[in-house]
Amino acid sequence: MINITFPDGNVRQYDAGVTGMDIAKSLSNSLAKKVLSVSVNDEVWDSMRPINEDAAIKLFTWNDEEGKNTFWHSSAHLLAEALQNLYPGVKFTIGPAIEQGFYYDIDLPEGKSISAGDFPKIEKKMLELAKRKVTFDRQDISKADALAHYQNVGNEYKQELIDGLEDGDITFYTQGDFVDLCKGPHLPHSALVKSVKLTNVAGAYWRGDETRPQLTRIYGISFPKAALLEEYNNFVKEAKERDHRKLGQQLELFAFSDRVGAGLPLWLPKGTKLRNILQDFLMEEQRKQGYQMVMTPHLGKKELYETSGHYAKYGKDSFQPINTPKEGEEYLLKPMNCPHHCEIYKCFPLSYRDLPLRLAEFGTVYRYEQSGELNGLLRVRGFTQDDAHLFCMPDQLKDEFKAVIDLVILVFTKLGFTDFKAQISLRDPDNPGKYIGSDENWEKAERAIMEASEEKGLPTFIEYGEAAFYGPKLDFMVKDALGRSWQLGTIQVDYSLPERFKLEYIGADNQKHRPVMIHRAPFGSFERFVAVLIENCKGNFPLWLAPEQVKVLPISDKFMDYANSVKTQLETAGYRVSVDGRAEKIGRKIRDASMQKIPFQLIVGEKEAESQQVSIRRHGEGDRGSVPMSGLLEQLEAEMDGVVTA
Amino acid sequence: MINITFPDGNVRQYDAGVTGMDIAKSLSNSLAKKVLSVSVNDEVWDSMRPINEDAAIKLFTWNDEEGKNTFWHSSAHLLAEALQNLYPGVKFTIGPAIEQGFYYDIDLPEGKSISAGDFPKIEKKMLELAKRKVTFDRQDISKADALAHYQNVGNEYKQELIDGLEDGDITFYTQGDFVDLCKGPHLPHSALVKSVKLTNVAGAYWRGDETRPQLTRIYGISFPKAALLEEYNNFVKEAKERDHRKLGQQLELFAFSDRVGAGLPLWLPKGTKLRNILQDFLMEEQRKQGYQMVMTPHLGKKELYETSGHYAKYGKDSFQPINTPKEGEEYLLKPMNCPHHCEIYKCFPLSYRDLPLRLAEFGTVYRYEQSGELNGLLRVRGFTQDDAHLFCMPDQLKDEFKAVIDLVILVFTKLGFTDFKAQISLRDPDNPGKYIGSDENWEKAERAIMEASEEKGLPTFIEYGEAAFYGPKLDFMVKDALGRSWQLGTIQVDYSLPERFKLEYIGADNQKHRPVMIHRAPFGSFERFVAVLIENCKGNFPLWLAPEQVKVLPISDKFMDYANSVKTQLETAGYRVSVDGRAEKIGRKIRDASMQKIPFQLIVGEKEAESQQVSIRRHGEGDRGSVPMSGLLEQLEAEMDGVVTA
């Protein structure tokens, strides 16, 4: 008999050789039907694999990431089997599960190719294979036999993969006639896969190396119920409509130019307005919390980053040094603002009375990313952090942390993100040597973060070993309107930079002390935040944030004077407003204003001009009828404090 | 007889061989005594040099730049003669007049050196030589004879200079025993030099090349009256007190760090506040004029600057390209914002109805300068332009120009610069081939600038040949409180970039047309403008601009509560205010607040707390007595519209 420990701590005894599936059945038959895989001492296994020793287990279903992962990995094998049927001679390389589905990279026989037009027949074949209800059988195999198999089959890719594996660690999986080098795990049987959709076909280099053969990558997704595919299709459609790259263009917020360079956004007038409003909002809140703004250059001597340690860690993979034409100097594009802020700290003789010193900057930084990794504003090569560095005494950490949490929550709430939680990243208790700073300070900082989060009622979860080497941190994740998670703001404690820059203050004891530093950015970066904001609110910004709040649409040229007088009145009241003075029909004007998602569209014609009223169309809602200016101003004012209207 | 034309257009006849001095005497003896040199057909000559043909002349005195230049150049020769007396064997290289005085670069005999301690004896010797009242005699000399002379003397520097000259163009000047290779001109006689002050001694490389011998450069200044030296000494003292580098540190506005890099300013909290207020002020004025803000990255692909033409022209002497670690891309730090704005222009399909398009950016650019040329905020390697590019139809040029002139005048007036004029830079009529764009467009643009300036009543002067190759321009010069001239704002017409970037708009005729572009920056750059502003107002910023407007100085801890309540009331009213809560005596608090040039210093003690008043000290003025809060707010409000109080 062996002892099986369940996640809730309960322990039950089973015969050695029991499988995850057996255990599930012993608990409930309906549960067993849903089990996709099982973790045994934190390693994910096939649910059909025998457990021979005492173990802690966890059963995974479709509701778990691990369960989905197993489902999609088995689906990749079904895809491979289908391709082997339809394209004899195809060579397989790797076929993993990914965040949403799976792919398989294949080398097609000479002269063959696959396009989206081929997807239906492949999907049909996959479902046909799934329906056989075959098992995925795991088989230990020696390195020699594994190599012999793929020499026989004529697959140099798998041979290369096997070359890199340890003898004794190699397994094959077989479903029906299809055998694959694979470490698993897999589903209990193939018939769990009820619906399949191939989503894309693309080129991919073998091992990501552009000097090696180009393969065909086929992406797909699969589900245990047909209804889930429909749900997924709706999600994809909705995500497409919310895509910040599409909306960014439609709303004229930002653009990219090949001549300026990939990943370097140009903020167009409306996007700049949006960003400036966000900046002003944050600047004012930061002012209330005692922050002081600074401005620093976008480059620094290589020596600066040698001092900070960034050069040793990232130099090789960054934008390369800038040389001067004379004098032999070397500069680097600024990848972060902290070294500059440390230099500012050193400009002042500081005492304990001057701390905390809170230096904030909307600091634009540049980090190299491979062009294939770039993605609209979400992943760029140049971005502006809403950065600040708080230099304080160790005893001030908790209060500073609490104030920053307040600020982050204020920002999220004001911008319509109500569903968020924070990850507390602490030291790895098994690996204390990799961290800088005294145990006492670490304990103080970790306790400060946990207490601050608790006192603020912040929903959190702890991850051990996720702290930076220089200090613990708190990362904020928000859920958007489609349920997707995004990592946005961050708060980090840092003992390293004050040490490296030899920062000091004179304590009440008249001795020199080293301050602690907090890095924090509620938005993270304006680029990333605006991208997530656009996708969350679908471009329907709250009124206070809309780059253009009101558009006056005169029915014809005759009412231009009245339209302009409405505009002037609104401008005087502080609103951002324009008049559509084009010689277009009113229907076209409304359509265009709606495309631009202008919150208030005011139609003015004869009736309105005579009665000195405006006919209000609230975008996303419809007609609100005619009101005098005072009524319009009331409606506007009532919305100015509002958050995102999704 | 020859015809001599005077600046007023009058023509008089003189015998051939007449000198400038003869002509001066023919007009007035008192004028003749003041004449230092004369221009003959726009070339500055000795006043004693015979004029043999018809010529246009202009007589120069101490009141003219040219006159001062001659005075100081002759003084450099007197310095050389004095050094020849005192340091036998010294070798002379070059000794020009400069903006304020003159210098001579010399190679001292082995083992000799000169320090400031030696100045008195050199000055004494110079005055002694001046008093001889010797003339500076011009002598044409053949290249061979000139070389022979300096071979004989053993001066390799002068030989090298002569090597670079054309035979027939070489002259020597002799005063007393001192002979120098020199193209002149010089004073009528040495006794005009009545007072002399040597100001500095420094190292300088021969021909500015650090691989060549290091010479000793001695700086000096001289005057035709002793009283002028005193005036100059006062000016130097005052300039030193106004030095923006000194005040920038004292007022904690900006700093430099060796680790960040030379010429890369760090804007400290108060400087950032100042700059943000300036930005907000300009942004609001620009908004009223229909500008739209944009933001662009601080780098661009090399290709972008190849397109703009900047790379071919400046690439070699700029910060060198930034390489990516992979992908082989080359980027450049942005030296100007225009190429980026052209790319933004191309993001929109524009028609004549959309023009002018006015794109503004506070754009930080980076330009390499040799470290020896850097000077506080006046000459830096990274600076932020208050840049904008106006894209318009040729017919809109004049109106746009007028609006920009309005804006520049508004900026200058608001910042306390009341004495300014503008240089209109037009084509060189003798060299039409060096300009891009049609004659018709150039004429239109030049006329637009001149008419716009005239209609706006702008004091201007025209310089032919000073236009950029891409268009005419208008440069603003301001005079500061010490009478020094600074070039600040600029407005430039550009036909080249719209051509190079193939910018287009659809005209009313439904055809494609090319817009004209105006570059403009009222401040020029924030760095340079703030430097000049500090020196002009001596750090006494107008109230609306002061980073810290009010400081509350409690007489002791007992009055902290009242001090804080005063602070809160002022903050609520929108003022920037802090409390000096240190345990210092009130005298020290006042002294420190005065060092920081805080406009309003409020002393609060028992009497004030009881009567709910504040005792006002207006910096630069003194005590204003006690008033209730309402009285303080009135005084503050009354000053908020004011300009600089120098």
HADDOCK unambig.tbl for C-alpha pairs under 7 A between the chains (distance, minus, plus):
assign (segid A and resid 257 and name CA) (segid B and resid 343 and name CA) 6.90 0.50 0.50
assign (segid A and resid 259 and name CA) (segid B and resid 301 and name CA) 6.05 0.50 0.50
assign (segid A and resid 259 and name CA) (segid B and resid 303 and name CA) 6.28 0.50 0.50
assign (segid A and resid 259 and name CA) (segid B and resid 304 and name CA) 5.18 0.50 0.50
assign (segid A and resid 260 and name CA) (segid B and resid 300 and name CA) 4.47 0.50 0.50
assign (segid A and resid 260 and name CA) (segid B and resid 301 and name CA) 5.27 0.50 0.50
assign (segid A and resid 260 and name CA) (segid B and resid 304 and name CA) 6.03 0.50 0.50
assign (segid A and resid 260 and name CA) (segid B and resid 340 and name CA) 6.99 0.50 0.50
assign (segid A and resid 261 and name CA) (segid B and resid 300 and name CA) 6.01 0.50 0.50
assign (segid A and resid 261 and name CA) (segid B and resid 301 and name CA) 5.57 0.50 0.50
assign (segid A and resid 264 and name CA) (segid B and resid 297 and name CA) 6.15 0.50 0.50
assign (segid A and resid 265 and name CA) (segid B and resid 296 and name CA) 6.85 0.50 0.50
assign (segid A and resid 265 and name CA) (segid B and resid 297 and name CA) 6.89 0.50 0.50
assign (segid A and resid 266 and name CA) (segid B and resid 295 and name CA) 6.18 0.50 0.50
assign (segid A and resid 266 and name CA) (segid B and resid 296 and name CA) 4.87 0.50 0.50
assign (segid A and resid 266 and name CA) (segid B and resid 297 and name CA) 6.91 0.50 0.50
assign (segid A and resid 267 and name CA) (segid B and resid 294 and name CA) 5.59 0.50 0.50
assign (segid A and resid 267 and name CA) (segid B and resid 295 and name CA) 4.99 0.50 0.50
assign (segid A and resid 267 and name CA) (segid B and resid 296 and name CA) 6.22 0.50 0.50
assign (segid A and resid 268 and name CA) (segid B and resid 294 and name CA) 5.36 0.50 0.50
assign (segid A and resid 269 and name CA) (segid B and resid 292 and name CA) 5.55 0.50 0.50
assign (segid A and resid 269 and name CA) (segid B and resid 293 and name CA) 5.40 0.50 0.50
assign (segid A and resid 269 and name CA) (segid B and resid 294 and name CA) 5.05 0.50 0.50
assign (segid A and resid 272 and name CA) (segid B and resid 293 and name CA) 6.29 0.50 0.50
assign (segid A and resid 272 and name CA) (segid B and resid 294 and name CA) 5.37 0.50 0.50
assign (segid A and resid 272 and name CA) (segid B and resid 295 and name CA) 6.36 0.50 0.50
assign (segid A and resid 292 and name CA) (segid B and resid 269 and name CA) 5.57 0.50 0.50
assign (segid A and resid 293 and name CA) (segid B and resid 269 and name CA) 5.39 0.50 0.50
assign (segid A and resid 293 and name CA) (segid B and resid 272 and name CA) 6.30 0.50 0.50
assign (segid A and resid 294 and name CA) (segid B and resid 267 and name CA) 5.59 0.50 0.50
assign (segid A and resid 294 and name CA) (segid B and resid 268 and name CA) 5.36 0.50 0.50
assign (segid A and resid 294 and name CA) (segid B and resid 269 and name CA) 5.05 0.50 0.50
assign (segid A and resid 294 and name CA) (segid B and resid 272 and name CA) 5.38 0.50 0.50
assign (segid A and resid 295 and name CA) (segid B and resid 266 and name CA) 6.18 0.50 0.50
assign (segid A and resid 295 and name CA) (segid B and resid 267 and name CA) 4.98 0.50 0.50
assign (segid A and resid 295 and name CA) (segid B and resid 272 and name CA) 6.35 0.50 0.50
assign (segid A and resid 296 and name CA) (segid B and resid 265 and name CA) 6.87 0.50 0.50
assign (segid A and resid 296 and name CA) (segid B and resid 266 and name CA) 4.88 0.50 0.50
assign (segid A and resid 296 and name CA) (segid B and resid 267 and name CA) 6.23 0.50 0.50
assign (segid A and resid 297 and name CA) (segid B and resid 264 and name CA) 6.17 0.50 0.50
assign (segid A and resid 297 and name CA) (segid B and resid 265 and name CA) 6.89 0.50 0.50
assign (segid A and resid 297 and name CA) (segid B and resid 266 and name CA) 6.90 0.50 0.50
assign (segid A and resid 297 and name CA) (segid B and resid 382 and name CA) 6.94 0.50 0.50
assign (segid A and resid 300 and name CA) (segid B and resid 260 and name CA) 4.48 0.50 0.50
assign (segid A and resid 300 and name CA) (segid B and resid 261 and name CA) 6.00 0.50 0.50
assign (segid A and resid 301 and name CA) (segid B and resid 259 and name CA) 6.06 0.50 0.50
assign (segid A and resid 301 and name CA) (segid B and resid 260 and name CA) 5.29 0.50 0.50
assign (segid A and resid 301 and name CA) (segid B and resid 261 and name CA) 5.59 0.50 0.50
assign (segid A and resid 303 and name CA) (segid B and resid 259 and name CA) 6.29 0.50 0.50
assign (segid A and resid 304 and name CA) (segid B and resid 259 and name CA) 5.18 0.50 0.50
assign (segid A and resid 304 and name CA) (segid B and resid 260 and name CA) 6.03 0.50 0.50
assign (segid A and resid 316 and name CA) (segid B and resid 325 and name CA) 6.90 0.50 0.50
assign (segid A and resid 317 and name CA) (segid B and resid 325 and name CA) 5.70 0.50 0.50
assign (segid A and resid 318 and name CA) (segid B and resid 325 and name CA) 6.28 0.50 0.50
assign (segid A and resid 319 and name CA) (segid B and resid 322 and name CA) 6.47 0.50 0.50
assign (segid A and resid 319 and name CA) (segid B and resid 323 and name CA) 6.07 0.50 0.50
assign (segid A and resid 319 and name CA) (segid B and resid 324 and name CA) 4.94 0.50 0.50
assign (segid A and resid 319 and name CA) (segid B and resid 325 and name CA) 6.26 0.50 0.50
assign (segid A and resid 320 and name CA) (segid B and resid 322 and name CA) 5.67 0.50 0.50
assign (segid A and resid 320 and name CA) (segid B and resid 323 and name CA) 5.21 0.50 0.50
assign (segid A and resid 320 and name CA) (segid B and resid 324 and name CA) 5.95 0.50 0.50
assign (segid A and resid 320 and name CA) (segid B and resid 325 and name CA) 6.47 0.50 0.50
assign (segid A and resid 321 and name CA) (segid B and resid 322 and name CA) 6.37 0.50 0.50
assign (segid A and resid 322 and name CA) (segid B and resid 319 and name CA) 6.47 0.50 0.50
assign (segid A and resid 322 and name CA) (segid B and resid 320 and name CA) 5.66 0.50 0.50
assign (segid A and resid 322 and name CA) (segid B and resid 321 and name CA) 6.36 0.50 0.50
assign (segid A and resid 322 and name CA) (segid B and resid 322 and name CA) 5.52 0.50 0.50
assign (segid A and resid 323 and name CA) (segid B and resid 319 and name CA) 6.08 0.50 0.50
assign (segid A and resid 323 and name CA) (segid B and resid 320 and name CA) 5.21 0.50 0.50
assign (segid A and resid 324 and name CA) (segid B and resid 319 and name CA) 4.94 0.50 0.50
assign (segid A and resid 324 and name CA) (segid B and resid 320 and name CA) 5.95 0.50 0.50
assign (segid A and resid 325 and name CA) (segid B and resid 316 and name CA) 6.92 0.50 0.50
assign (segid A and resid 325 and name CA) (segid B and resid 317 and name CA) 5.71 0.50 0.50
assign (segid A and resid 325 and name CA) (segid B and resid 318 and name CA) 6.31 0.50 0.50
assign (segid A and resid 325 and name CA) (segid B and resid 319 and name CA) 6.27 0.50 0.50
assign (segid A and resid 325 and name CA) (segid B and resid 320 and name CA) 6.48 0.50 0.50
assign (segid A and resid 343 and name CA) (segid B and resid 257 and name CA) 6.92 0.50 0.50
assign (segid A and resid 382 and name CA) (segid B and resid 297 and name CA) 6.94 0.50 0.50
